[in-house]
Amino acid sequence: MYYTVIKASKDQIDKLINKHLSPYTIFKISPVMSYKYSYDTEDGIGYVTLNLIRGKKAYYQLRGNEPLFVEFTGFGVVRYDVHYPHQYPKLYNILKKHGLIAKNKFWKGADI
């Protein structure tokens, strides 16, 4: 699928966090429905996909334990990109937390 790619502004990133990546209600329901992780042994890069409750996806690289270059999809033909998530501490911490969960599940054999 071809996307209209938008480099997300700080305001758009805040909206993505508040609407799609923050826990829901007083019960603290996780916004992540499922995790997918793959690892490229040649380059040493992990790839994480977070399937979110509202039908959106966050796809990003995990190098070591650091999330890099995030793509948010599920908005029709629009894709929101965040090239440097470390510049947005709240987003960075959320992605790192969920990326490590996905990575640990993968290496423990959760996909078997």
Gaussian input, Z-matrix of N, CA and C with variables (Angstrom, degrees):
# hf/3-21g

backbone

0 1
 N
 C     1     B1
 C     2     B2     1     A1
 N     3     B3     2     A2     1     D1
 C     4     B4     3     A3     2     D2
 C     5     B5     4     A4     3     D3
 N     6     B6     5     A5     4     D4
 C     7     B7     6     A6     5     D5
 C     8     B8     7     A7     6     D6
 N     9     B9     8     A8     7     D7
 C    10    B10     9     A9     8     D8
 C    11    B11    10    A10     9     D9
 N    12    B12    11    A11    10    D10
 C    13    B13    12    A12    11    D11
 C    14    B14    13    A13    12    D12
 N    15    B15    14    A14    13    D13
 C    16    B16    15    A15    14    D14
 C    17    B17    16    A16    15    D15
 N    18    B18    17    A17    16    D16
 C    19    B19    18    A18    17    D17
 C    20    B20    19    A19    18    D18
 N    21    B21    20    A20    19    D19
 C    22    B22    21    A21    20    D20
 C    23    B23    22    A22    21    D21
 N    24    B24    23    A23    22    D22
 C    25    B25    24    A24    23    D23
 C    26    B26    25    A25    24    D24
 N    27    B27    26    A26    25    D25
 C    28    B28    27    A27    26    D26
 C    29    B29    28    A28    27    D27
 N    30    B30    29    A29    28    D28
 C    31    B31    30    A30    29    D29
 C    32    B32    31    A31    30    D30
 N    33    B33    32    A32    31    D31
 C    34    B34    33    A33    32    D32
 C    35    B35    34    A34    33    D33
 N    36    B36    35    A35    34    D34
 C    37    B37    36    A36    35    D35
 C    38    B38    37    A37    36    D36
 N    39    B39    38    A38    37    D37
 C    40    B40    39    A39    38    D38
 C    41    B41    40    A40    39    D39
 N    42    B42    41    A41    40    D40
 C    43    B43    42    A42    41    D41
 C    44    B44    43    A43    42    D42
 N    45    B45    44    A44    43    D43
 C    46    B46    45    A45    44    D44
 C    47    B47    46    A46    45    D45
 N    48    B48    47    A47    46    D46
 C    49    B49    48    A48    47    D47
 C    50    B50    49    A49    48    D48
 N    51    B51    50    A50    49    D49
 C    52    B52    51    A51    50    D50
 C    53    B53    52    A52    51    D51
 N    54    B54    53    A53    52    D52
 C    55    B55    54    A54    53    D53
 C    56    B56    55    A55    54    D54
 N    57    B57    56    A56    55    D55
 C    58    B58    57    A57    56    D56
 C    59    B59    58    A58    57    D57
 N    60    B60    59    A59    58    D58
 C    61    B61    60    A60    59    D59
 C    62    B62    61    A61    60    D60
 N    63    B63    62    A62    61    D61
 C    64    B64    63    A63    62    D62
 C    65    B65    64    A64    63    D63
 N    66    B66    65    A65    64    D64
 C    67    B67    66    A66    65    D65
 C    68    B68    67    A67    66    D66
 N    69    B69    68    A68    67    D67
 C    70    B70    69    A69    68    D68
 C    71    B71    70    A70    69    D69
 N    72    B72    71    A71    70    D70
 C    73    B73    72    A72    71    D71
 C    74    B74    73    A73    72    D72
 N    75    B75    74    A74    73    D73
 C    76    B76    75    A75    74    D74
 C    77    B77    76    A76    75    D75
 N    78    B78    77    A77    76    D76
 C    79    B79    78    A78    77    D77
 C    80    B80    79    A79    78    D78
 N    81    B81    80    A80    79    D79
 C    82    B82    81    A81    80    D80
 C    83    B83    82    A82    81    D81
 N    84    B84    83    A83    82    D82
 C    85    B85    84    A84    83    D83
 C    86    B86    85    A85    84    D84
 N    87    B87    86    A86    85    D85
 C    88    B88    87    A87    86    D86
 C    89    B89    88    A88    87    D87
 N    90    B90    89    A89    88    D88
 C    91    B91    90    A90    89    D89
 C    92    B92    91    A91    90    D90
 N    93    B93    92    A92    91    D91
 C    94    B94    93    A93    92    D92
 C    95    B95    94    A94    93    D93
 N    96    B96    95    A95    94    D94
 C    97    B97    96    A96    95    D95
 C    98    B98    97    A97    96    D96
 N    99    B99    98    A98    97    D97
 C   100   B100    99    A99    98    D98
 C   101   B101   100   A100    99    D99
 N   102   B102   101   A101   100   D100
 C   103   B103   102   A102   101   D101
 C   104   B104   103   A103   102   D102
 N   105   B105   104   A104   103   D103
 C   106   B106   105   A105   104   D104
 C   107   B107   106   A106   105   D105
 N   108   B108   107   A107   106   D106
 C   109   B109   108   A108   107   D107
 C   110   B110   109   A109   108   D108
 N   111   B111   110   A110   109   D109
 C   112   B112   111   A111   110   D110
 C   113   B113   112   A112   111   D111
 N   114   B114   113   A113   112   D112
 C   115   B115   114   A114   113   D113
 C   116   B116   115   A115   114   D114
 N   117   B117   116   A116   115   D115
 C   118   B118   117   A117   116   D116
 C   119   B119   118   A118   117   D117
 N   120   B120   119   A119   118   D118
 C   121   B121   120   A120   119   D119
 C   122   B122   121   A121   120   D120
 N   123   B123   122   A122   121   D121
 C   124   B124   123   A123   122   D122
 C   125   B125   124   A124   123   D123
 N   126   B126   125   A125   124   D124
 C   127   B127   126   A126   125   D125
 C   128   B128   127   A127   126   D126
 N   129   B129   128   A128   127   D127
 C   130   B130   129   A129   128   D128
 C   131   B131   130   A130   129   D129
 N   132   B132   131   A131   130   D130
 C   133   B133   132   A132   131   D131
 C   134   B134   133   A133   132   D132
 N   135   B135   134   A134   133   D133
 C   136   B136   135   A135   134   D134
 C   137   B137   136   A136   135   D135
 N   138   B138   137   A137   136   D136
 C   139   B139   138   A138   137   D137
 C   140   B140   139   A139   138   D138
 N   141   B141   140   A140   139   D139
 C   142   B142   141   A141   140   D140
 C   143   B143   142   A142   141   D141
 N   144   B144   143   A143   142   D142
 C   145   B145   144   A144   143   D143
 C   146   B146   145   A145   144   D144
 N   147   B147   146   A146   145   D145
 C   148   B148   147   A147   146   D146
 C   149   B149   148   A148   147   D147
 N   150   B150   149   A149   148   D148
 C   151   B151   150   A150   149   D149
 C   152   B152   151   A151   150   D150
 N   153   B153   152   A152   151   D151
 C   154   B154   153   A153   152   D152
 C   155   B155   154   A154   153   D153
 N   156   B156   155   A155   154   D154
 C   157   B157   156   A156   155   D155
 C   158   B158   157   A157   156   D156
 N   159   B159   158   A158   157   D157
 C   160   B160   159   A159   158   D158
 C   161   B161   160   A160   159   D159
 N   162   B162   161   A161   160   D160
 C   163   B163   162   A162   161   D161
 C   164   B164   163   A163   162   D162
 N   165   B165   164   A164   163   D163
 C   166   B166   165   A165   164   D164
 C   167   B167   166   A166   165   D165
 N   168   B168   167   A167   166   D166
 C   169   B169   168   A168   167   D167
 C   170   B170   169   A169   168   D168
 N   171   B171   170   A170   169   D169
 C   172   B172   171   A171   170   D170
 C   173   B173   172   A172   171   D171
 N   174   B174   173   A173   172   D172
 C   175   B175   174   A174   173   D173
 C   176   B176   175   A175   174   D174
 N   177   B177   176   A176   175   D175
 C   178   B178   177   A177   176   D176
 C   179   B179   178   A178   177   D177
 N   180   B180   179   A179   178   D178
 C   181   B181   180   A180   179   D179
 C   182   B182   181   A181   180   D180
 N   183   B183   182   A182   181   D181
 C   184   B184   183   A183   182   D182
 C   185   B185   184   A184   183   D183
 N   186   B186   185   A185   184   D184
 C   187   B187   186   A186   185   D185
 C   188   B188   187   A187   186   D186
 N   189   B189   188   A188   187   D187
 C   190   B190   189   A189   188   D188
 C   191   B191   190   A190   189   D189
 N   192   B192   191   A191   190   D190
 C   193   B193   192   A192   191   D191
 C   194   B194   193   A193   192   D192
 N   195   B195   194   A194   193   D193
 C   196   B196   195   A195   194   D194
 C   197   B197   196   A196   195   D195
 N   198   B198   197   A197   196   D196
 C   199   B199   198   A198   197   D197
 C   200   B200   199   A199   198   D198
 N   201   B201   200   A200   199   D199
 C   202   B202   201   A201   200   D200
 C   203   B203   202   A202   201   D201
 N   204   B204   203   A203   202   D202
 C   205   B205   204   A204   203   D203
 C   206   B206   205   A205   204   D204
 N   207   B207   206   A206   205   D205
 C   208   B208   207   A207   206   D206
 C   209   B209   208   A208   207   D207
 N   210   B210   209   A209   208   D208
 C   211   B211   210   A210   209   D209
 C   212   B212   211   A211   210   D210
 N   213   B213   212   A212   211   D211
 C   214   B214   213   A213   212   D212
 C   215   B215   214   A214   213   D213
 N   216   B216   215   A215   214   D214
 C   217   B217   216   A216   215   D215
 C   218   B218   217   A217   216   D216
 N   219   B219   218   A218   217   D217
 C   220   B220   219   A219   218   D218
 C   221   B221   220   A220   219   D219
 N   222   B222   221   A221   220   D220
 C   223   B223   222   A222   221   D221
 C   224   B224   223   A223   222   D222
 N   225   B225   224   A224   223   D223
 C   226   B226   225   A225   224   D224
 C   227   B227   226   A226   225   D225
 N   228   B228   227   A227   226   D226
 C   229   B229   228   A228   227   D227
 C   230   B230   229   A229   228   D228
 N   231   B231   230   A230   229   D229
 C   232   B232   231   A231   230   D230
 C   233   B233   232   A232   231   D231
 N   234   B234   233   A233   232   D232
 C   235   B235   234   A234   233   D233
 C   236   B236   235   A235   234   D234
 N   237   B237   236   A236   235   D235
 C   238   B238   237   A237   236   D236
 C   239   B239   238   A238   237   D237
 N   240   B240   239   A239   238   D238
 C   241   B241   240   A240   239   D239
 C   242   B242   241   A241   240   D240
 N   243   B243   242   A242   241   D241
 C   244   B244   243   A243   242   D242
 C   245   B245   244   A244   243   D243
 N   246   B246   245   A245   244   D244
 C   247   B247   246   A246   245   D245
 C   248   B248   247   A247   246   D246
 N   249   B249   248   A248   247   D247
 C   250   B250   249   A249   248   D248
 C   251   B251   250   A250   249   D249
 N   252   B252   251   A251   250   D250
 C   253   B253   252   A252   251   D251
 C   254   B254   253   A253   252   D252
 N   255   B255   254   A254   253   D253
 C   256   B256   255   A255   254   D254
 C   257   B257   256   A256   255   D255
 N   258   B258   257   A257   256   D256
 C   259   B259   258   A258   257   D257
 C   260   B260   259   A259   258   D258
 N   261   B261   260   A260   259   D259
 C   262   B262   261   A261   260   D260
 C   263   B263   262   A262   261   D261
 N   264   B264   263   A263   262   D262
 C   265   B265   264   A264   263   D263
 C   266   B266   265   A265   264   D264
 N   267   B267   266   A266   265   D265
 C   268   B268   267   A267   266   D266
 C   269   B269   268   A268   267   D267
 N   270   B270   269   A269   268   D268
 C   271   B271   270   A270   269   D269
 C   272   B272   271   A271   270   D270
 N   273   B273   272   A272   271   D271
 C   274   B274   273   A273   272   D272
 C   275   B275   274   A274   273   D273
 N   276   B276   275   A275   274   D274
 C   277   B277   276   A276   275   D275
 C   278   B278   277   A277   276   D276
 N   279   B279   278   A278   277   D277
 C   280   B280   279   A279   278   D278
 C   281   B281   280   A280   279   D279
 N   282   B282   281   A281   280   D280
 C   283   B283   282   A282   281   D281
 C   284   B284   283   A283   282   D282
 N   285   B285   284   A284   283   D283
 C   286   B286   285   A285   284   D284
 C   287   B287   286   A286   285   D285
 N   288   B288   287   A287   286   D286
 C   289   B289   288   A288   287   D287
 C   290   B290   289   A289   288   D288
 N   291   B291   290   A290   289   D289
 C   292   B292   291   A291   290   D290
 C   293   B293   292   A292   291   D291
 N   294   B294   293   A293   292   D292
 C   295   B295   294   A294   293   D293
 C   296   B296   295   A295   294   D294
 N   297   B297   296   A296   295   D295
 C   298   B298   297   A297   296   D296
 C   299   B299   298   A298   297   D297
 N   300   B300   299   A299   298   D298
 C   301   B301   300   A300   299   D299
 C   302   B302   301   A301   300   D300
 N   303   B303   302   A302   301   D301
 C   304   B304   303   A303   302   D302
 C   305   B305   304   A304   303   D303
 N   306   B306   305   A305   304   D304
 C   307   B307   306   A306   305   D305
 C   308   B308   307   A307   306   D306
 N   309   B309   308   A308   307   D307
 C   310   B310   309   A309   308   D308
 C   311   B311   310   A310   309   D309
 N   312   B312   311   A311   310   D310
 C   313   B313   312   A312   311   D311
 C   314   B314   313   A313   312   D312
 N   315   B315   314   A314   313   D313
 C   316   B316   315   A315   314   D314
 C   317   B317   316   A316   315   D315
 N   318   B318   317   A317   316   D316
 C   319   B319   318   A318   317   D317
 C   320   B320   319   A319   318   D318
 N   321   B321   320   A320   319   D319
 C   322   B322   321   A321   320   D320
 C   323   B323   322   A322   321   D321
 N   324   B324   323   A323   322   D322
 C   325   B325   324   A324   323   D323
 C   326   B326   325   A325   324   D324
 N   327   B327   326   A326   325   D325
 C   328   B328   327   A327   326   D326
 C   329   B329   328   A328   327   D327
 N   330   B330   329   A329   328   D328
 C   331   B331   330   A330   329   D329
 C   332   B332   331   A331   330   D330
 N   333   B333   332   A332   331   D331
 C   334   B334   333   A333   332   D332
 C   335   B335   334   A334   333   D333

   B1=1.4535
   B2=1.5222
   B3=1.2989
   B4=1.4569
   B5=1.5224
   B6=1.3157
   B7=1.4583
   B8=1.5185
   B9=1.3168
   B10=1.4488
   B11=1.5206
   B12=1.3136
   B13=1.4586
   B14=1.5184
   B15=1.3329
   B16=1.4572
   B17=1.5163
   B18=1.3272
   B19=1.4626
   B20=1.5304
   B21=1.3192
   B22=1.4659
   B23=1.5270
   B24=1.3137
   B25=1.4668
   B26=1.5222
   B27=1.3072
   B28=1.4728
   B29=1.5264
   B30=1.3192
   B31=1.4601
   B32=1.5350
   B33=1.3201
   B34=1.4637
   B35=1.5243
   B36=1.3251
   B37=1.4645
   B38=1.5241
   B39=1.3282
   B40=1.4702
   B41=1.5265
   B42=1.3282
   B43=1.4682
   B44=1.5265
   B45=1.3310
   B46=1.4632
   B47=1.5266
   B48=1.3210
   B49=1.4686
   B50=1.5186
   B51=1.3285
   B52=1.4672
   B53=1.5251
   B54=1.3149
   B55=1.4609
   B56=1.5303
   B57=1.3292
   B58=1.4653
   B59=1.5214
   B60=1.3254
   B61=1.4631
   B62=1.5288
   B63=1.3129
   B64=1.4697
   B65=1.5268
   B66=1.3467
   B67=1.4766
   B68=1.5265
   B69=1.3380
   B70=1.4581
   B71=1.5223
   B72=1.2910
   B73=1.4676
   B74=1.5185
   B75=1.3087
   B76=1.4668
   B77=1.5264
   B78=1.3321
   B79=1.4589
   B80=1.5198
   B81=1.3335
   B82=1.4639
   B83=1.5250
   B84=1.3210
   B85=1.4583
   B86=1.5235
   B87=1.3084
   B88=1.4584
   B89=1.5288
   B90=1.3355
   B91=1.4590
   B92=1.5266
   B93=1.3421
   B94=1.4605
   B95=1.5241
   B96=1.3342
   B97=1.4689
   B98=1.5221
   B99=1.3227
   B100=1.4614
   B101=1.5230
   B102=1.3254
   B103=1.4519
   B104=1.5163
   B105=1.3081
   B106=1.4509
   B107=1.5237
   B108=1.3168
   B109=1.4601
   B110=1.5162
   B111=1.2942
   B112=1.4597
   B113=1.5199
   B114=1.3321
   B115=1.4544
   B116=1.5188
   B117=1.3109
   B118=1.4583
   B119=1.5272
   B120=1.3355
   B121=1.4683
   B122=1.5240
   B123=1.3177
   B124=1.4632
   B125=1.5295
   B126=1.3248
   B127=1.4650
   B128=1.5217
   B129=1.3296
   B130=1.4595
   B131=1.5203
   B132=1.3197
   B133=1.4670
   B134=1.5194
   B135=1.3310
   B136=1.4541
   B137=1.5190
   B138=1.3191
   B139=1.4626
   B140=1.5235
   B141=1.3141
   B142=1.4655
   B143=1.5184
   B144=1.3229
   B145=1.4607
   B146=1.5174
   B147=1.3308
   B148=1.4583
   B149=1.5191
   B150=1.3248
   B151=1.4614
   B152=1.5185
   B153=1.3213
   B154=1.4569
   B155=1.5234
   B156=1.3271
   B157=1.4629
   B158=1.5239
   B159=1.2972
   B160=1.4726
   B161=1.5213
   B162=1.3348
   B163=1.4554
   B164=1.5184
   B165=1.2902
   B166=1.4603
   B167=1.5265
   B168=1.3394
   B169=1.4606
   B170=1.5155
   B171=1.3191
   B172=1.4551
   B173=1.5265
   B174=1.3152
   B175=1.4575
   B176=1.5191
   B177=1.3357
   B178=1.4614
   B179=1.5176
   B180=1.3222
   B181=1.4567
   B182=1.5263
   B183=1.3271
   B184=1.4573
   B185=1.5288
   B186=1.3195
   B187=1.4670
   B188=1.5154
   B189=1.3273
   B190=1.4573
   B191=1.5115
   B192=1.2954
   B193=1.4632
   B194=1.5264
   B195=1.3172
   B196=1.4563
   B197=1.5247
   B198=1.3378
   B199=1.4680
   B200=1.5285
   B201=1.3225
   B202=1.4636
   B203=1.5134
   B204=1.2857
   B205=1.4565
   B206=1.5307
   B207=1.3101
   B208=1.4568
   B209=1.5229
   B210=1.3350
   B211=1.4644
   B212=1.5248
   B213=1.3175
   B214=1.4586
   B215=1.5232
   B216=1.3410
   B217=1.4605
   B218=1.5292
   B219=1.3134
   B220=1.4626
   B221=1.5161
   B222=1.3202
   B223=1.4619
   B224=1.5266
   B225=1.3348
   B226=1.4615
   B227=1.5169
   B228=1.3167
   B229=1.4594
   B230=1.5346
   B231=1.3167
   B232=1.4619
   B233=1.5260
   B234=1.3230
   B235=1.4569
   B236=1.5242
   B237=1.3352
   B238=1.4599
   B239=1.5182
   B240=1.3214
   B241=1.4556
   B242=1.5175
   B243=1.3388
   B244=1.4621
   B245=1.5251
   B246=1.3123
   B247=1.4584
   B248=1.5222
   B249=1.3062
   B250=1.4677
   B251=1.5327
   B252=1.3356
   B253=1.4686
   B254=1.5234
   B255=1.3336
   B256=1.4715
   B257=1.5312
   B258=1.3185
   B259=1.4622
   B260=1.5360
   B261=1.3370
   B262=1.4632
   B263=1.5332
   B264=1.3359
   B265=1.4742
   B266=1.5263
   B267=1.3185
   B268=1.4581
   B269=1.5348
   B270=1.3206
   B271=1.4625
   B272=1.5234
   B273=1.3143
   B274=1.4618
   B275=1.5262
   B276=1.3235
   B277=1.4676
   B278=1.5310
   B279=1.3246
   B280=1.4712
   B281=1.5261
   B282=1.3187
   B283=1.4646
   B284=1.5273
   B285=1.3081
   B286=1.4695
   B287=1.5270
   B288=1.3223
   B289=1.4683
   B290=1.5261
   B291=1.3247
   B292=1.4630
   B293=1.5274
   B294=1.3148
   B295=1.4532
   B296=1.5204
   B297=1.3287
   B298=1.4671
   B299=1.5232
   B300=1.3252
   B301=1.4706
   B302=1.5248
   B303=1.3453
   B304=1.4697
   B305=1.5247
   B306=1.3172
   B307=1.4667
   B308=1.5236
   B309=1.3254
   B310=1.4640
   B311=1.5275
   B312=1.3237
   B313=1.4689
   B314=1.5151
   B315=1.3016
   B316=1.4612
   B317=1.5225
   B318=1.3184
   B319=1.4669
   B320=1.5274
   B321=1.3333
   B322=1.4651
   B323=1.5238
   B324=1.3306
   B325=1.4554
   B326=1.5073
   B327=1.3261
   B328=1.4700
   B329=1.5280
   B330=1.3291
   B331=1.4642
   B332=1.5217
   B333=1.3415
   B334=1.4734
   B335=1.5067
   A1=108.62
   A2=115.67
   A3=121.31
   A4=108.86
   A5=115.15
   A6=120.81
   A7=110.80
   A8=114.39
   A9=120.54
   A10=104.45
   A11=115.96
   A12=120.71
   A13=109.81
   A14=114.24
   A15=121.30
   A16=108.20
   A17=116.03
   A18=120.05
   A19=105.86
   A20=115.80
   A21=121.02
   A22=111.86
   A23=114.95
   A24=121.48
   A25=108.89
   A26=116.61
   A27=120.42
   A28=110.41
   A29=117.58
   A30=121.44
   A31=111.02
   A32=116.89
   A33=120.71
   A34=111.06
   A35=117.03
   A36=121.02
   A37=110.27
   A38=116.77
   A39=120.33
   A40=111.04
   A41=117.25
   A42=121.11
   A43=110.82
   A44=117.68
   A45=120.95
   A46=110.76
   A47=116.49
   A48=120.66
   A49=110.24
   A50=116.88
   A51=121.03
   A52=113.05
   A53=117.03
   A54=119.68
   A55=113.53
   A56=117.59
   A57=119.50
   A58=115.63
   A59=119.25
   A60=120.13
   A61=114.76
   A62=117.71
   A63=120.50
   A64=109.99
   A65=117.00
   A66=119.75
   A67=110.91
   A68=115.22
   A69=121.01
   A70=111.89
   A71=115.74
   A72=126.76
   A73=113.84
   A74=114.72
   A75=120.76
   A76=111.84
   A77=117.43
   A78=120.65
   A79=112.69
   A80=116.86
   A81=122.40
   A82=112.58
   A83=116.94
   A84=122.07
   A85=108.46
   A86=116.30
   A87=121.12
   A88=110.45
   A89=117.02
   A90=119.72
   A91=112.48
   A92=117.33
   A93=121.35
   A94=109.87
   A95=115.65
   A96=120.24
   A97=111.17
   A98=116.68
   A99=119.71
   A100=110.11
   A101=113.88
   A102=122.56
   A103=109.43
   A104=115.62
   A105=120.20
   A106=106.41
   A107=115.57
   A108=120.68
   A109=108.30
   A110=116.28
   A111=121.41
   A112=107.50
   A113=114.67
   A114=119.14
   A115=109.89
   A116=115.54
   A117=122.42
   A118=107.52
   A119=117.01
   A120=120.69
   A121=111.95
   A122=116.75
   A123=119.60
   A124=111.76
   A125=116.39
   A126=120.88
   A127=113.44
   A128=117.20
   A129=120.24
   A130=113.96
   A131=116.13
   A132=121.03
   A133=109.52
   A134=116.29
   A135=121.61
   A136=109.25
   A137=115.65
   A138=121.41
   A139=108.33
   A140=115.82
   A141=122.01
   A142=109.29
   A143=115.54
   A144=121.63
   A145=107.34
   A146=116.22
   A147=121.82
   A148=107.34
   A149=117.11
   A150=121.85
   A151=106.86
   A152=115.92
   A153=121.87
   A154=111.99
   A155=115.68
   A156=122.64
   A157=112.81
   A158=118.17
   A159=120.60
   A160=113.52
   A161=117.04
   A162=120.88
   A163=115.27
   A164=117.38
   A165=121.10
   A166=109.04
   A167=116.13
   A168=121.30
   A169=109.63
   A170=115.15
   A171=122.07
   A172=105.95
   A173=116.37
   A174=122.10
   A175=107.14
   A176=116.89
   A177=118.84
   A178=111.89
   A179=113.60
   A180=121.29
   A181=108.67
   A182=115.22
   A183=121.20
   A184=106.30
   A185=115.92
   A186=121.03
   A187=107.63
   A188=114.81
   A189=118.76
   A190=105.68
   A191=116.01
   A192=120.52
   A193=111.17
   A194=116.56
   A195=121.64
   A196=111.78
   A197=117.97
   A198=120.12
   A199=111.01
   A200=114.91
   A201=121.48
   A202=109.92
   A203=117.08
   A204=126.90
   A205=113.28
   A206=116.03
   A207=122.85
   A208=110.56
   A209=115.39
   A210=122.10
   A211=108.12
   A212=117.00
   A213=122.21
   A214=107.59
   A215=116.40
   A216=120.95
   A217=109.79
   A218=114.70
   A219=121.00
   A220=111.56
   A221=115.94
   A222=121.95
   A223=109.72
   A224=116.43
   A225=120.56
   A226=109.34
   A227=116.69
   A228=120.31
   A229=112.63
   A230=116.64
   A231=121.27
   A232=109.87
   A233=116.14
   A234=122.19
   A235=107.19
   A236=116.24
   A237=121.39
   A238=108.70
   A239=117.02
   A240=122.16
   A241=110.93
   A242=114.47
   A243=121.45
   A244=104.99
   A245=116.15
   A246=120.97
   A247=113.26
   A248=117.55
   A249=121.75
   A250=110.47
   A251=117.76
   A252=119.61
   A253=113.58
   A254=118.18
   A255=119.72
   A256=111.49
   A257=117.85
   A258=120.95
   A259=112.06
   A260=116.28
   A261=122.41
   A262=106.86
   A263=117.99
   A264=121.65
   A265=115.06
   A266=118.38
   A267=120.00
   A268=110.25
   A269=117.01
   A270=121.51
   A271=110.45
   A272=116.44
   A273=121.74
   A274=111.44
   A275=117.01
   A276=121.12
   A277=112.10
   A278=116.82
   A279=120.54
   A280=110.06
   A281=116.52
   A282=120.60
   A283=111.53
   A284=115.98
   A285=119.50
   A286=110.31
   A287=116.70
   A288=121.48
   A289=110.80
   A290=116.28
   A291=119.88
   A292=111.64
   A293=117.76
   A294=121.22
   A295=111.81
   A296=116.54
   A297=120.39
   A298=111.56
   A299=117.39
   A300=120.44
   A301=109.32
   A302=116.75
   A303=120.92
   A304=111.28
   A305=116.67
   A306=122.08
   A307=110.98
   A308=116.78
   A309=120.90
   A310=111.76
   A311=117.29
   A312=120.40
   A313=110.03
   A314=117.82
   A315=122.05
   A316=110.79
   A317=117.45
   A318=120.45
   A319=112.57
   A320=117.38
   A321=120.12
   A322=111.69
   A323=118.09
   A324=121.58
   A325=114.84
   A326=118.38
   A327=121.30
   A328=112.15
   A329=118.25
   A330=120.39
   A331=113.14
   A332=117.71
   A333=120.86
   A334=109.59
   D1=140.12
   D2=177.19
   D3=-93.88
   D4=136.60
   D5=-178.46
   D6=-117.13
   D7=151.52
   D8=164.42
   D9=-86.23
   D10=113.48
   D11=-173.52
   D12=-92.12
   D13=128.52
   D14=178.89
   D15=-119.97
   D16=125.63
   D17=172.71
   D18=-75.04
   D19=112.38
   D20=-172.18
   D21=-64.06
   D22=134.75
   D23=175.00
   D24=-82.02
   D25=169.45
   D26=178.26
   D27=-58.52
   D28=-41.95
   D29=179.19
   D30=-62.52
   D31=-42.83
   D32=178.45
   D33=-66.18
   D34=-38.57
   D35=177.69
   D36=-63.54
   D37=-43.50
   D38=177.43
   D39=-59.60
   D40=-41.44
   D41=178.62
   D42=-66.08
   D43=-41.15
   D44=177.56
   D45=-61.21
   D46=-43.20
   D47=179.05
   D48=-63.50
   D49=-51.63
   D50=-175.22
   D51=-65.40
   D52=-38.44
   D53=-175.50
   D54=-89.22
   D55=-33.55
   D56=-170.50
   D57=-118.60
   D58=-17.42
   D59=-175.77
   D60=-118.67
   D61=-3.34
   D62=179.84
   D63=-93.44
   D64=146.80
   D65=177.46
   D66=-59.54
   D67=148.37
   D68=-177.49
   D69=-93.99
   D70=142.27
   D71=172.26
   D72=51.87
   D73=-172.75
   D74=-178.68
   D75=-71.52
   D76=-14.98
   D77=-178.87
   D78=-83.94
   D79=-3.47
   D80=178.78
   D81=55.97
   D82=46.08
   D83=177.80
   D84=-69.61
   D85=129.54
   D86=-179.20
   D87=-64.72
   D88=139.43
   D89=177.24
   D90=-76.68
   D91=-9.47
   D92=-177.18
   D93=-94.88
   D94=119.01
   D95=178.57
   D96=-82.83
   D97=-40.19
   D98=179.82
   D99=-154.63
   D100=160.53
   D101=-179.16
   D102=-117.85
   D103=147.07
   D104=169.31
   D105=-134.96
   D106=136.79
   D107=-178.93
   D108=-138.10
   D109=138.24
   D110=172.26
   D111=-137.74
   D112=158.27
   D113=-175.20
   D114=-131.80
   D115=129.42
   D116=176.90
   D117=-96.05
   D118=103.35
   D119=-175.92
   D120=-67.23
   D121=-30.93
   D122=-178.74
   D123=-64.55
   D124=-42.69
   D125=-177.80
   D126=-100.88
   D127=-10.91
   D128=-179.20
   D129=69.42
   D130=35.03
   D131=-177.86
   D132=-118.14
   D133=134.02
   D134=172.25
   D135=-95.62
   D136=147.85
   D137=177.80
   D138=-122.20
   D139=126.42
   D140=-175.84
   D141=-115.08
   D142=136.24
   D143=170.57
   D144=-123.00
   D145=124.74
   D146=174.66
   D147=-105.76
   D148=119.00
   D149=173.94
   D150=-91.20
   D151=116.23
   D152=-172.10
   D153=-95.32
   D154=157.09
   D155=-174.97
   D156=-54.78
   D157=-40.50
   D158=-175.72
   D159=-86.49
   D160=19.62
   D161=175.15
   D162=84.50
   D163=7.48
   D164=179.01
   D165=-95.56
   D166=166.02
   D167=177.61
   D168=-132.25
   D169=144.23
   D170=171.08
   D171=-117.42
   D172=124.24
   D173=-177.35
   D174=-123.54
   D175=129.01
   D176=-178.49
   D177=-155.86
   D178=165.60
   D179=177.35
   D180=-89.99
   D181=147.27
   D182=174.94
   D183=-126.87
   D184=104.76
   D185=178.87
   D186=-104.27
   D187=115.53
   D188=-169.10
   D189=68.56
   D190=-115.68
   D191=174.64
   D192=-121.62
   D193=19.93
   D194=-174.97
   D195=-106.19
   D196=120.32
   D197=176.45
   D198=-73.20
   D199=135.60
   D200=179.27
   D201=-134.51
   D202=154.07
   D203=174.78
   D204=37.10
   D205=96.69
   D206=-176.15
   D207=-104.06
   D208=138.01
   D209=173.57
   D210=-119.73
   D211=126.93
   D212=174.49
   D213=-105.65
   D214=123.29
   D215=179.74
   D216=-124.72
   D217=172.81
   D218=-179.02
   D219=106.19
   D220=13.83
   D221=-178.97
   D222=-111.69
   D223=45.20
   D224=-175.77
   D225=71.95
   D226=-126.27
   D227=-178.13
   D228=-95.12
   D229=11.18
   D230=-179.77
   D231=-102.26
   D232=135.81
   D233=174.35
   D234=-124.05
   D235=130.77
   D236=177.71
   D237=-100.22
   D238=124.68
   D239=179.69
   D240=-109.23
   D241=142.30
   D242=172.46
   D243=-125.14
   D244=107.61
   D245=-174.44
   D246=-74.14
   D247=-35.01
   D248=-176.52
   D249=-130.13
   D250=78.90
   D251=-175.94
   D252=-62.25
   D253=-21.87
   D254=179.39
   D255=-64.69
   D256=-16.73
   D257=177.58
   D258=-76.68
   D259=-10.28
   D260=-179.30
   D261=-124.43
   D262=88.72
   D263=-171.11
   D264=-53.05
   D265=-39.00
   D266=-178.45
   D267=-65.69
   D268=-46.31
   D269=177.27
   D270=-62.91
   D271=-46.16
   D272=-179.40
   D273=-56.62
   D274=-47.04
   D275=-178.50
   D276=-64.72
   D277=-39.64
   D278=178.15
   D279=-64.37
   D280=-47.47
   D281=-178.88
   D282=-65.00
   D283=-39.43
   D284=179.48
   D285=-64.44
   D286=-45.79
   D287=179.89
   D288=-57.49
   D289=-52.19
   D290=-177.07
   D291=-72.07
   D292=-32.48
   D293=176.69
   D294=-63.56
   D295=-41.12
   D296=178.24
   D297=-68.17
   D298=-35.82
   D299=175.61
   D300=-62.17
   D301=-48.20
   D302=-179.97
   D303=-62.00
   D304=-43.22
   D305=-179.55
   D306=-62.79
   D307=-46.97
   D308=-179.71
   D309=-63.85
   D310=-41.27
   D311=177.58
   D312=-62.48
   D313=-42.02
   D314=-179.23
   D315=-61.61
   D316=-49.06
   D317=-176.39
   D318=-72.52
   D319=-19.03
   D320=174.73
   D321=-86.65
   D322=-4.69
   D323=177.25
   D324=91.31
   D325=25.29
   D326=-177.79
   D327=-64.36
   D328=-24.41
   D329=-178.51
   D330=-84.72
   D331=-3.23
   D332=-178.31
   D333=-73.96

